[in-house]
């Protein structure tokens, strides 16, 4: 189900982002994921439109890094990126592009078993339900549901 979410939306995002093994490996070797995660955390509280554009780009990079890459997924989870993304979702729920990047990143990170503990330590269910209730577009509701449904399987999260 999460793969459908990613496949459905990845063509649009991937046209903006370079999705190749060598690129992600270079990011990994240079510590780029940590740099991006730190920038997301430091900018997360600021709702200035310019800041939100940067956050959208950084979340898009994070989404790309974590796509089908267990090593980078584990690295991002170990850095504690999931709670930061959940906070972003709450603070910036009005920003459609940013929330979409967060949702796809959640889907990528949820592939690893180790993510469940971090998801369980957040209020992701409440944020996703709140976001779902605000949506008018069927496509966005479907994206949210596709992230929420697998999390519901983990009794600790809901």
DSSP file (Angstrom, degrees, kcal/mol; ACC not computed):
  #  RESIDUE AA STRUCTURE BP1 BP2  ACC     N-H-->O    O-->H-N    N-H-->O    O-->H-N    TCO  KAPPA ALPHA  PHI   PSI    X-CA   Y-CA   Z-CA
    1    1 A X     >        0   0    0      0, 0.0     4,-1.8     0, 0.0     5,-0.1   0.000 360.0 360.0 360.0 -46.9    0.0    0.0    0.0
    2    2 A X  H  >  +     0   0    0      1,-0.2     4,-2.6     2,-0.2     5,-0.2   0.850 360.0  57.7 -65.4 -32.2    2.8    2.5    0.9
    3    3 A X  H  > S+     0   0    0      2,-0.2     4,-3.2     1,-0.2    -1,-0.2   0.898 104.0  52.2 -63.8 -38.6    4.6    1.4   -2.3
    4    4 A X  H  > S+     0   0    0      2,-0.2     4,-2.7     1,-0.2    -2,-0.2   0.912 108.7  51.3 -61.0 -42.2    1.4    2.5   -4.2
    5    5 A X  H  X S+     0   0    0     -4,-1.8     4,-1.7     2,-0.2    -2,-0.2   0.945 113.9  43.4 -58.0 -49.6    1.6    5.9   -2.5
    6    6 A X  H  X S+     0   0    0     -4,-2.6     4,-2.7     1,-0.2    -2,-0.2   0.934 115.2  47.5 -65.5 -46.2    5.2    6.3   -3.4
    7    7 A X  H  X S+     0   0    0     -4,-3.2     4,-0.7     1,-0.2    -1,-0.2   0.891 110.2  54.3 -61.4 -39.2    4.8    5.1   -7.0
    8    8 A X  H  < S+     0   0    0     -4,-2.7    -1,-0.2    -5,-0.2     4,-0.2   0.873 123.6  24.0 -62.9 -39.1    1.7    7.3   -7.5
    9    9 A X  H  X S+     0   0    0     -4,-1.7     4,-1.7    -5,-0.2     3,-0.5   0.613 102.3  82.4-104.6 -14.6    3.5   10.5   -6.4
   10   10 A X  H  X S+     0   0    0     -4,-2.7     4,-3.7     1,-0.2     5,-0.3   0.829  82.3  62.5 -67.7 -31.6    7.2    9.7   -7.1
   11   11 A X  H  X S+     0   0    0     -4,-0.7     4,-1.0     1,-0.2    -1,-0.2   0.910 107.4  45.4 -61.3 -38.9    7.1   10.5  -10.8
   12   12 A X  H  4 S+     0   0    0     -3,-0.5     4,-0.5    -4,-0.2     3,-0.3   0.953 120.4  38.1 -67.3 -49.5    6.2   14.1  -10.0
   13   13 A X  H >X S+     0   0    0     -4,-1.7     3,-1.6     1,-0.2     4,-1.3   0.894 112.2  57.3 -70.3 -38.5    8.7   14.6   -7.2
   14   14 A X  H 3< S+     0   0    0     -4,-3.7     5,-0.3     1,-0.3    -1,-0.2   0.730  93.9  66.4 -69.4 -20.0   11.4   12.6   -8.9
   15   15 A X  T 3< S+     0   0    0     -4,-1.0    -1,-0.3    -3,-0.3    -2,-0.2   0.779 110.5  38.7 -68.1 -22.4   11.4   14.8  -11.9
   16   16 A X  T <4 S+     0   0    0     -3,-1.6     2,-0.4    -4,-0.5    -2,-0.2   0.662 116.7  56.3 -95.0 -21.0   12.7   17.5   -9.5
   17   17 A X  S  < S-     0   0    0     -4,-1.3     2,-0.8    43,-0.0    -1,-0.1  -0.899  83.6-119.7-119.7 141.8   15.0   15.3   -7.6
   18   18 A X        -     0   0    0     -2,-0.4     2,-0.8     1,-0.1    -3,-0.1  -0.691  29.3-172.2 -81.2 112.5   17.9   13.1   -8.7
   19   19 A X        +     0   0    0     -2,-0.8     2,-0.3    -5,-0.3    -1,-0.1  -0.699  32.3 124.6-110.0  79.5   17.0    9.5   -7.8
   20   20 A X     >  -     0   0    0     -2,-0.8     4,-2.3     1,-0.1     5,-0.2  -0.971  65.1-120.4-136.0 154.8   20.0    7.4   -8.5
   21   21 A X  H  > S+     0   0    0     -2,-0.3     4,-2.7     1,-0.2     5,-0.2   0.900 111.5  51.8 -58.2 -45.6   22.1    5.1   -6.4
   22   22 A X  H  > S+     0   0    0      1,-0.2     4,-2.4     2,-0.2    -1,-0.2   0.894 109.9  49.9 -62.4 -40.3   25.4    7.0   -7.0
   23   23 A X  H  > S+     0   0    0      2,-0.2     4,-2.1     1,-0.2    -1,-0.2   0.930 113.3  44.7 -63.8 -45.9   23.8   10.2   -5.9
   24   24 A X  H  X S+     0   0    0     -4,-2.3     4,-2.5     1,-0.2    -2,-0.2   0.873 112.3  52.8 -68.2 -35.3   22.3    8.8   -2.7
   25   25 A X  H  X S+     0   0    0     -4,-2.7     4,-2.7    -5,-0.2    -1,-0.2   0.911 108.7  49.9 -65.3 -41.0   25.6    7.0   -2.0
   26   26 A X  H  X S+     0   0    0     -4,-2.4     4,-1.9     2,-0.2     6,-0.2   0.902 110.6  50.3 -62.5 -40.9   27.5   10.3   -2.3
   27   27 A X  H  X>S+     0   0    0     -4,-2.1     5,-2.7     2,-0.2     4,-0.5   0.928 111.4  49.1 -61.2 -45.3   25.0   11.9    0.0
   28   28 A X  H ><5S+     0   0    0     -4,-2.5     3,-1.1     1,-0.2    -2,-0.2   0.936 112.0  47.1 -60.4 -48.3   25.5    9.1    2.5
   29   29 A X  H 3<5S+     0   0    0     -4,-2.7    -1,-0.2     1,-0.3    -2,-0.2   0.822 113.3  48.9 -65.7 -31.6   29.3    9.3    2.4
   30   30 A X  H 3<5S-     0   0    0     -4,-1.9    -1,-0.3    -5,-0.2    -2,-0.2   0.460 113.0-115.3 -88.0  -1.1   29.3   13.1    2.8
   31   31 A X  T <X5 +     0   0    0     -3,-1.1     4,-1.7    -4,-0.5     3,-0.3   0.750  66.3 146.8  74.3  22.6   27.0   13.0    5.7
   32   32 A X  H  >< +     0   0    0     -5,-2.7     4,-2.7     1,-0.2     5,-0.2   0.837  63.1  59.2 -62.7 -35.9   24.3   14.9    3.7
   33   33 A X  H  > S+     0   0    0     -6,-0.5     4,-2.7     1,-0.2    -1,-0.2   0.904 106.6  48.3 -61.8 -39.9   21.4   13.2    5.4
   34   34 A X  H  > S+     0   0    0     -3,-0.3     4,-2.5     2,-0.2    -1,-0.2   0.903 110.7  51.0 -66.4 -40.4   22.5   14.5    8.7
   35   35 A X  H  X S+     0   0    0     -4,-1.7     4,-2.3     2,-0.2    -2,-0.2   0.941 113.2  45.0 -61.1 -47.5   22.9   18.0    7.3
   36   36 A X  H  X S+     0   0    0     -4,-2.7     4,-2.6     1,-0.2    -2,-0.2   0.926 112.8  50.8 -63.4 -45.1   19.4   17.9    5.8
   37   37 A X  H  X S+     0   0    0     -4,-2.7     4,-2.2     1,-0.2    -1,-0.2   0.893 111.0  49.1 -60.7 -40.1   17.9   16.5    9.0
   38   38 A X  H  X S+     0   0    0     -4,-2.5     4,-2.5     2,-0.2    -1,-0.2   0.900 111.1  49.6 -66.3 -40.7   19.6   19.2   11.1
   39   39 A X  H  X S+     0   0    0     -4,-2.3     4,-2.2     2,-0.2    -2,-0.2   0.913 110.3  50.5 -64.2 -42.2   18.3   21.9    8.7
   40   40 A X  H  X S+     0   0    0     -4,-2.6     4,-1.0     1,-0.2    -2,-0.2   0.933 112.5  47.0 -60.5 -45.2   14.8   20.5    8.9
   41   41 A X  H  < S+     0   0    0     -4,-2.2     3,-0.4     1,-0.2     4,-0.3   0.916 113.4  47.5 -64.1 -42.6   15.0   20.5   12.7
   42   42 A X  H  < S+     0   0    0     -4,-2.5     3,-0.2     1,-0.2    -1,-0.2   0.814 119.7  38.2 -71.5 -29.4   16.4   24.1   12.9
   43   43 A X  H >< S+     0   0    0     -4,-2.2     3,-1.2    -5,-0.2    -1,-0.2   0.499  88.5  98.5 -95.3  -4.6   13.8   25.5   10.5
   44   44 A X  T 3< S+     0   0    0     -4,-1.0    -1,-0.2    -3,-0.4    -2,-0.1   0.770  81.4  48.1 -61.6 -31.1   10.8   23.5   11.6
   45   45 A X  T 3  S+     0   0    0     -4,-0.3     2,-0.5    -3,-0.2    -1,-0.3   0.670  90.5  93.2 -83.7 -16.9    9.2   26.2   13.9
   46   46 A X    <   -     0   0    0     -3,-1.2    45,-0.0     1,-0.1    -3,-0.0  -0.667  49.2-174.6 -86.2 123.2    9.4   29.1   11.4
   47   47 A X        +     0   0    0     -2,-0.5    -1,-0.1     4,-0.1     2,-0.1   0.245  37.1 133.1-101.9  12.4    6.3   29.5    9.3
   48   48 A X     >  -     0   0    0      1,-0.1     4,-2.5     2,-0.0     5,-0.2  -0.406  65.2-123.2 -59.1 137.0    7.7   32.3    7.0
   49   49 A X  H  > S+     0   0    0      1,-0.2     4,-1.8     2,-0.2     5,-0.1   0.861 111.4  50.5 -55.1 -40.0    6.9   31.4    3.4
   50   50 A X  H  > S+     0   0    0      1,-0.2     4,-1.9     2,-0.2    -1,-0.2   0.918 111.2  49.1 -64.4 -41.7   10.6   31.5    2.3
   51   51 A X  H  > S+     0   0    0      1,-0.2     4,-2.8     2,-0.2    -2,-0.2   0.899 108.3  53.8 -62.1 -41.9   11.5   29.2    5.2
   52   52 A X  H  X S+     0   0    0     -4,-2.5     4,-2.2     1,-0.2    -1,-0.2   0.848 105.3  53.9 -64.8 -33.0    8.6   26.8    4.2
   53   53 A X  H  X S+     0   0    0     -4,-1.8     4,-2.1    -5,-0.2    -1,-0.2   0.926 110.3  46.9 -65.0 -43.2   10.0   26.7    0.6
   54   54 A X  H  X S+     0   0    0     -4,-1.9     4,-3.0     1,-0.2    -2,-0.2   0.930 111.2  51.3 -62.4 -44.8   13.4   25.6    2.1
   55   55 A X  H  X S+     0   0    0     -4,-2.8     4,-2.9     1,-0.2     5,-0.2   0.892 108.2  52.5 -59.2 -39.6   11.7   23.1    4.3
   56   56 A X  H  X S+     0   0    0     -4,-2.2     4,-2.1     2,-0.2    -1,-0.2   0.915 111.2  46.4 -63.3 -43.0    9.8   21.6    1.3
   57   57 A X  H  X S+     0   0    0     -4,-2.1     4,-2.2     2,-0.2    -2,-0.2   0.940 114.1  47.8 -63.5 -47.3   13.1   21.2   -0.6
   58   58 A X  H  X S+     0   0    0     -4,-3.0     4,-2.5     1,-0.2    -2,-0.2   0.904 112.7  48.3 -62.1 -41.3   14.8   19.7    2.4
   59   59 A X  H  X S+     0   0    0     -4,-2.9     4,-2.8     2,-0.2    -1,-0.2   0.864 109.6  53.5 -67.6 -34.3   11.9   17.3    3.0
   60   60 A X  H  X S+     0   0    0     -4,-2.1     4,-2.3    -5,-0.2    -2,-0.2   0.894 109.4  48.4 -63.8 -39.7   12.0   16.4   -0.7
   61   61 A X  H  X S+     0   0    0     -4,-2.2     4,-3.0     2,-0.2    -2,-0.2   0.931 112.2  48.5 -64.2 -45.2   15.7   15.6   -0.3
   62   62 A X  H  X S+     0   0    0     -4,-2.5     4,-2.1     1,-0.2    -2,-0.2   0.910 110.5  51.5 -61.1 -43.0   15.0   13.5    2.7
   63   63 A X  H  < S+     0   0    0     -4,-2.8     4,-0.4     1,-0.2    -1,-0.2   0.917 112.9  46.0 -59.1 -43.7   12.1   11.7    0.9
   64   64 A X  H >< S+     0   0    0     -4,-2.3     3,-1.1     1,-0.2    -2,-0.2   0.916 110.7  51.7 -67.2 -43.7   14.5   11.0   -2.0
   65   65 A X  H 3< S+     0   0    0     -4,-3.0     7,-0.2     1,-0.3    -1,-0.2   0.882 111.7  47.7 -59.6 -38.1   17.3    9.8    0.3
   66   66 A X  T >< S+     0   0    0     -4,-2.1     3,-0.8    -5,-0.2     2,-0.7   0.455  81.2 116.8 -87.5  -0.2   15.0    7.4    2.1
   67   67 A X  T <  S-     0   0    0     -3,-1.1     5,-0.1    -4,-0.4     3,-0.0  -0.587 100.7 -28.2 -73.6 111.9   13.5    5.9   -1.1
   68   68 A X  T 3  S+     0   0    0     -2,-0.7     2,-0.3     1,-0.1    -1,-0.3   0.839 107.7 119.1  52.6  39.9   14.4    2.2   -1.2
   69   69 A X    <>  -     0   0    0     -3,-0.8     4,-2.7     1,-0.1     5,-0.2  -0.784  39.9-176.1-138.1  92.6   17.6    2.7    0.7
   70   70 A X  H  > S+     0   0    0     -2,-0.3     4,-2.7     1,-0.2     5,-0.2   0.845  83.8  55.9 -57.7 -37.4   17.7    0.8    4.0
   71   71 A X  H  > S+     0   0    0      1,-0.2     4,-2.1     2,-0.2    -1,-0.2   0.947 113.4  38.9 -63.2 -49.1   21.1    2.2    5.0
   72   72 A X  H  > S+     0   0    0     -7,-0.2     4,-2.6     2,-0.2    -2,-0.2   0.850 114.0  55.7 -71.6 -33.0   19.9    5.8    4.7
   73   73 A X  H  X S+     0   0    0     -4,-2.7     4,-2.5     2,-0.2    -2,-0.2   0.950 110.5  45.2 -60.1 -48.1   16.5    5.0    6.2
   74   74 A X  H  X S+     0   0    0     -4,-2.7     4,-2.7     1,-0.2    -2,-0.2   0.896 112.4  51.6 -62.8 -40.8   18.2    3.5    9.3
   75   75 A X  H  X S+     0   0    0     -4,-2.1     4,-1.4    -5,-0.2    -1,-0.2   0.927 111.5  46.6 -62.1 -45.4   20.6    6.5    9.5
   76   76 A X  H  <>S+     0   0    0     -4,-2.6     5,-2.0     2,-0.2     4,-0.3   0.896 112.8  49.6 -64.8 -40.6   17.6    9.0    9.4
   77   77 A X  H ><5S+     0   0    0     -4,-2.5     3,-1.5     1,-0.2    -2,-0.2   0.922 109.4  51.7 -64.0 -43.7   15.7    7.0   12.0
   78   78 A X  H 3<5S+     0   0    0     -4,-2.7    -1,-0.2     1,-0.3    -2,-0.2   0.784 104.9  57.2 -63.8 -27.2   18.7    6.9   14.3
   79   79 A X  T 3<5S-     0   0    0     -4,-1.4    -1,-0.3    -5,-0.2    -2,-0.2   0.548 116.9-116.2 -78.7  -7.8   19.0   10.7   13.9
   80   80 A X  T <>5 +     0   0    0     -3,-1.5     4,-0.9    -4,-0.3    -3,-0.2   0.823  63.4 149.3  79.2  31.9   15.4   11.0   15.2
   81   81 A X  H  >< +     0   0    0     -5,-2.0     4,-2.4     1,-0.2     5,-0.2   0.773  58.0  69.6 -71.6 -25.6   14.0   12.5   12.0
   82   82 A X  H  > S+     0   0    0     -6,-0.2     4,-2.3     1,-0.2    -1,-0.2   0.945  98.9  46.4 -63.0 -50.0   10.5   10.9   12.5
   83   83 A X  H  > S+     0   0    0      1,-0.2     4,-2.2     2,-0.2    -1,-0.2   0.886 112.6  52.4 -59.4 -35.6    9.5   13.1   15.5
   84   84 A X  H  X S+     0   0    0     -4,-0.9     4,-2.3     2,-0.2    -1,-0.2   0.923 109.6  48.1 -64.2 -43.7   10.8   16.2   13.7
   85   85 A X  H  X S+     0   0    0     -4,-2.4     4,-2.2     2,-0.2    -2,-0.2   0.870 109.5  53.1 -65.3 -36.2    8.6   15.3   10.6
   86   86 A X  H  X S+     0   0    0     -4,-2.3     4,-1.6     2,-0.2    -1,-0.2   0.920 109.6  48.6 -64.5 -42.5    5.6   14.8   12.8
   87   87 A X  H  X S+     0   0    0     -4,-2.2     4,-2.6     1,-0.2     5,-0.3   0.913 109.4  53.3 -61.9 -42.2    6.1   18.2   14.4
   88   88 A X  H  X S+     0   0    0     -4,-2.3     4,-3.1     1,-0.2    -1,-0.2   0.915 104.9  55.0 -56.9 -43.8    6.4   19.7   10.9
   89   89 A X  H  < S+     0   0    0     -4,-2.2    -1,-0.2     1,-0.2    -2,-0.2   0.888 111.8  43.7 -59.2 -40.5    3.2   18.1    9.9
   90   90 A X  H >< S+     0   0    0     -4,-1.6     3,-0.6     2,-0.2    -1,-0.2   0.914 119.3  40.6 -71.0 -43.5    1.4   19.8   12.8
   91   91 A X  H 3< S+     0   0    0     -4,-2.6     3,-0.2     1,-0.2    -2,-0.2   0.866 126.5  32.4 -74.1 -37.1    3.0   23.2   12.4
   92   92 A X  T >< S+     0   0    0     -4,-3.1     3,-2.2    -5,-0.3     7,-0.3  -0.062  71.9 129.4-114.6  31.3    2.9   23.4    8.6
   93   93 A X  T <  S+     0   0    0     -3,-0.6    -1,-0.2     1,-0.3    -2,-0.1   0.715  70.4  63.4 -62.8 -19.0   -0.3   21.5    7.8
   94   94 A X  T 3  S+     0   0    0     -3,-0.2     2,-1.0    -4,-0.1    -1,-0.3   0.635  84.2  86.5 -76.6 -14.4   -1.5   24.3    5.6
   95   95 A X    <>  -     0   0    0     -3,-2.2     4,-2.6     1,-0.2     5,-0.2  -0.770  60.7-170.1 -95.0 101.6    1.5   23.8    3.2
   96   96 A X  H  > S+     0   0    0     -2,-1.0     4,-2.1     1,-0.2    -1,-0.2   0.886  82.7  48.0 -60.2 -45.6    0.3   21.1    0.7
   97   97 A X  H  > S+     0   0    0      1,-0.2     4,-2.0     2,-0.2    -1,-0.2   0.912 113.9  47.3 -64.8 -42.3    3.7   20.5   -0.9
   98   98 A X  H  > S+     0   0    0      1,-0.2     4,-2.3     2,-0.2    -2,-0.2   0.916 112.0  48.8 -66.8 -43.7    5.5   20.2    2.5
   99   99 A X  H  X S+     0   0    0     -4,-2.6     4,-2.6    -7,-0.3    -1,-0.2   0.873 109.4  53.9 -65.7 -34.8    2.9   17.8    3.9
  100  100 A X  H  X S+     0   0    0     -4,-2.1     4,-2.2    -5,-0.2    -1,-0.2   0.919 108.5  48.6 -64.1 -42.6    3.1   15.7    0.8
  101  101 A X  H  X S+     0   0    0     -4,-2.0     4,-2.4     1,-0.2    -2,-0.2   0.911 112.2  49.7 -62.4 -42.0    6.9   15.3    1.2
  102  102 A X  H  X S+     0   0    0     -4,-2.3     4,-2.8     2,-0.2    -2,-0.2   0.922 109.5  51.4 -62.4 -44.2    6.4   14.4    4.8
  103  103 A X  H  X S+     0   0    0     -4,-2.6     4,-2.1     1,-0.2    -2,-0.2   0.912 112.0  45.4 -61.4 -43.4    3.8   11.8    4.0
  104  104 A X  H  X S+     0   0    0     -4,-2.2     4,-2.2     2,-0.2    -1,-0.2   0.902 112.1  51.8 -68.7 -39.3    6.0   10.1    1.4
  105  105 A X  H  X S+     0   0    0     -4,-2.4     4,-2.9     2,-0.2     5,-0.2   0.914 108.0  52.8 -61.4 -41.7    9.0   10.2    3.7
  106  106 A X  H  X S+     0   0    0     -4,-2.8     4,-2.5     1,-0.2    -2,-0.2   0.935 108.5  50.7 -56.8 -45.6    6.9    8.6    6.5
  107  107 A X  H  < S+     0   0    0     -4,-2.1     4,-0.3     1,-0.2    -1,-0.2   0.899 112.3  46.3 -59.6 -41.7    6.0    5.9    4.0
  108  108 A X  H >< S+     0   0    0     -4,-2.2     3,-1.1     1,-0.2     4,-0.2   0.929 115.4  45.1 -65.6 -45.8    9.7    5.3    3.1
  109  109 A X  H >< S+     0   0    0     -4,-2.9     3,-1.5     1,-0.3     6,-0.3   0.801 101.7  66.3 -71.8 -28.8   10.8    5.3    6.8
  110  110 A X  T 3< S+     0   0    0     -4,-2.5    -1,-0.3     1,-0.3    -2,-0.2   0.614  81.8  80.3 -68.9 -10.3    8.0    3.0    7.9
  111  111 A X  T <  S+     0   0    0     -3,-1.1     2,-0.4    -4,-0.3    -1,-0.3   0.794  82.1  74.8 -65.5 -27.3    9.5    0.2    5.8
  112  112 A X  S X  S-     0   0    0     -3,-1.5     3,-1.6    -4,-0.2     4,-0.4  -0.712  78.1-139.7 -92.5 137.6   12.0   -0.4    8.6
  113  113 A X  T >  S+     0   0    0     -2,-0.4     3,-1.5     1,-0.3     4,-0.4   0.844 100.7  66.1 -58.3 -36.1   11.0   -2.2   11.7
  114  114 A X  T 3> S+     0   0    0      1,-0.3     4,-0.6     2,-0.2     3,-0.3   0.662  88.9  67.6 -65.1 -15.4   13.1    0.1   13.8
  115  115 A X  H <> S+     0   0    0     -3,-1.6     4,-2.8    -6,-0.3    -1,-0.3   0.759  81.4  76.4 -75.4 -23.2   10.9    3.1   12.8
  116  116 A X  H <> S+     0   0    0     -3,-1.5     4,-2.5    -4,-0.4    -1,-0.2   0.870  91.5  52.2 -58.2 -40.1    7.9    1.7   14.8
  117  117 A X  H  > S+     0   0    0     -4,-0.4     4,-1.1    -3,-0.3    -1,-0.2   0.912 112.3  45.6 -63.8 -42.4    9.3    2.8   18.2
  118  118 A X  H >< S+     0   0    0     -4,-0.6     3,-0.5     2,-0.2     4,-0.3   0.923 112.4  50.0 -67.8 -42.9    9.9    6.3   17.0
  119  119 A X  H ><>S+     0   0    0     -4,-2.8     3,-1.5     1,-0.2     5,-0.5   0.912 109.1  53.6 -58.6 -40.9    6.4    6.5   15.4
  120  120 A X  H 3<5S+     0   0    0     -4,-2.5    -1,-0.2     1,-0.3    -2,-0.2   0.762 102.0  58.9 -66.5 -25.0    5.0    5.3   18.7
  121  121 A X  T <<5S+     0   0    0     -4,-1.1    -1,-0.3    -3,-0.5     2,-0.2   0.454 103.0  65.4 -84.1   0.7    6.7    8.0   20.6
  122  122 A X  T < 5S-     0   0    0     -3,-1.5     3,-0.3    -4,-0.3   -39,-0.1  -0.558  86.8-116.2-113.5 177.8    5.0   10.7   18.6
  123  123 A X  T  >5 +     0   0    0     -2,-0.2     4,-2.2     1,-0.2     5,-0.2  -0.199  64.4 135.7-102.9  39.7    1.4   12.0   18.1
  124  124 A X  H  >< +     0   0    0     -5,-0.5     4,-2.9     1,-0.2     5,-0.2   0.862  65.8  56.3 -59.4 -38.4    1.5   11.0   14.4
  125  125 A X  H  > S+     0   0    0     32,-0.3     4,-2.4    -3,-0.3    -1,-0.2   0.940 109.7  45.5 -61.0 -46.0   -2.0    9.4   14.6
  126  126 A X  H  > S+     0   0    0      1,-0.2     4,-2.5     2,-0.2    -1,-0.2   0.913 114.2  48.6 -63.1 -42.8   -3.6   12.7   15.9
  127  127 A X  H  X S+     0   0    0     -4,-2.2     4,-2.5     2,-0.2    -2,-0.2   0.907 112.8  47.7 -65.2 -41.3   -1.7   14.8   13.3
  128  128 A X  H  X S+     0   0    0     -4,-2.9     4,-2.7     2,-0.2    -2,-0.2   0.904 112.7  48.3 -67.3 -40.1   -2.7   12.5   10.4
  129  129 A X  H  X S+     0   0    0     -4,-2.4     4,-2.4    -5,-0.2    -2,-0.2   0.924 112.8  48.7 -65.2 -43.5   -6.3   12.5   11.5
  130  130 A X  H  X S+     0   0    0     -4,-2.5     4,-1.2     2,-0.2    -2,-0.2   0.918 113.6  46.6 -61.0 -44.2   -6.3   16.3   11.8
  131  131 A X  H  X S+     0   0    0     -4,-2.5     4,-1.0     1,-0.2     3,-0.3   0.902 110.7  53.3 -64.2 -41.8   -4.7   16.6    8.4
  132  132 A X  H >< S+     0   0    0     -4,-2.7     3,-0.7     1,-0.2    -2,-0.2   0.912 107.0  51.7 -58.8 -44.4   -7.2   14.1    6.9
  133  133 A X  H 3< S+     0   0    0     -4,-2.4    -1,-0.2     1,-0.2    -2,-0.2   0.787 108.2  52.1 -66.8 -27.8  -10.1   16.1    8.3
  134  134 A X  H 3< S+     0   0    0     -4,-1.2    -1,-0.2    -3,-0.3    -2,-0.2   0.686  89.9 101.8 -79.8 -19.3   -8.8   19.4    6.7
  135  135 A X    <<  +     0   0    0     -4,-1.0     3,-0.0    -3,-0.7    -3,-0.0  -0.377  38.7 175.1 -75.4 142.6   -8.4   17.9    3.2
  136  136 A X        +     0   0    0     -2,-0.1     2,-0.4     0, 0.0    -1,-0.1   0.569  60.9  87.3-111.1 -21.9  -10.9   18.5    0.4
  137  137 A X     >  -     0   0    0      1,-0.1     4,-2.0     2,-0.0     5,-0.2  -0.673  68.7-147.2 -84.5 129.5   -8.9   16.7   -2.3
  138  138 A X  H  > S+     0   0    0     -2,-0.4     4,-2.4     1,-0.2     5,-0.2   0.888  98.3  57.6 -59.5 -40.1   -9.6   12.9   -2.5
  139  139 A X  H  > S+     0   0    0      1,-0.2     4,-2.0     2,-0.2    -1,-0.2   0.892 107.1  46.9 -60.8 -41.5   -6.0   12.3   -3.6
  140  140 A X  H  > S+     0   0    0      2,-0.2     4,-2.3     1,-0.2    -1,-0.2   0.897 110.5  52.2 -68.1 -40.2   -4.6   13.9   -0.4
  141  141 A X  H  X S+     0   0    0     -4,-2.0     4,-2.5     1,-0.2    -2,-0.2   0.902 109.1  51.1 -60.8 -39.8   -7.0   12.0    1.8
  142  142 A X  H  X S+     0   0    0     -4,-2.4     4,-2.3     2,-0.2    -1,-0.2   0.905 108.1  51.7 -64.8 -41.4   -5.9    8.8    0.1
  143  143 A X  H  X S+     0   0    0     -4,-2.0     4,-1.0     2,-0.2    -2,-0.2   0.930 111.8  46.9 -59.3 -45.7   -2.2    9.6    0.7
  144  144 A X  H >X S+     0   0    0     -4,-2.3     4,-2.8     1,-0.2     3,-0.6   0.918 111.6  50.4 -64.1 -44.2   -2.9   10.2    4.4
  145  145 A X  H 3X S+     0   0    0     -4,-2.5     4,-3.1     1,-0.2    -1,-0.2   0.888 105.6  56.8 -61.5 -38.8   -4.9    7.0    4.7
  146  146 A X  H 3< S+     0   0    0     -4,-2.3     4,-0.5     1,-0.2    -1,-0.2   0.737 113.3  40.4 -68.4 -21.8   -2.1    5.0    3.1
  147  147 A X  H <X S+     0   0    0     -4,-1.0     4,-1.0    -3,-0.6    -2,-0.2   0.841 117.4  48.3 -86.3 -40.7    0.3    6.2    5.8
  148  148 A X  H  X S+     0   0    0     -4,-2.8     4,-1.8     1,-0.2    -2,-0.2   0.877 101.9  62.7 -68.3 -40.3   -2.2    5.9    8.6
  149  149 A X  H  X S+     0   0    0     -4,-3.1     4,-0.7     1,-0.2     3,-0.3   0.919 104.7  43.8 -58.3 -50.4   -3.4    2.4    7.8
  150  150 A X  H >4 S+     0   0    0     -4,-0.5     3,-0.7     1,-0.2     4,-0.4   0.860 111.6  55.4 -65.1 -31.5   -0.1    0.6    8.3
  151  151 A X  H >< S+     0   0    0     -4,-1.0     3,-1.3     1,-0.2     6,-0.4   0.842  99.2  61.5 -67.2 -30.8    0.6    2.5   11.5
  152  152 A X  H 3< S+     0   0    0     -4,-1.8    -1,-0.2    -3,-0.3    -2,-0.2   0.761  92.3  66.3 -65.1 -24.2   -2.8    1.3   12.8
  153  153 A X  T << S+     0   0    0     -4,-0.7     2,-0.9    -3,-0.7    -1,-0.3   0.750  87.8  74.9 -67.9 -23.0   -1.4   -2.2   12.6
  154  154 A X  S X> S-     0   0    0     -3,-1.3     3,-2.2    -4,-0.4     4,-1.0  -0.816  75.3-156.6 -92.9 104.2    1.1   -1.3   15.3
  155  155 A X  T 34 S+     0   0    0     -2,-0.9    -1,-0.2     1,-0.3    -2,-0.1   0.685  88.2  63.1 -55.9 -21.6   -1.1   -1.3   18.5
  156  156 A X  T 34 S+     0   0    0      1,-0.2    -1,-0.3     2,-0.2    -4,-0.1   0.745 100.9  52.0 -75.4 -22.7    1.4    1.1   20.2
  157  157 A X  T <4        0   0    0     -3,-2.2   -32,-0.3    -6,-0.4    -2,-0.2   0.887 360.0 360.0 -87.1 -40.4    0.8    3.9   17.7
  158  158 A X     <        0   0    0     -4,-1.0    -2,-0.2    -7,-0.3    -1,-0.1   0.430 360.0 360.0-106.3 360.0   -3.0    4.2   17.7
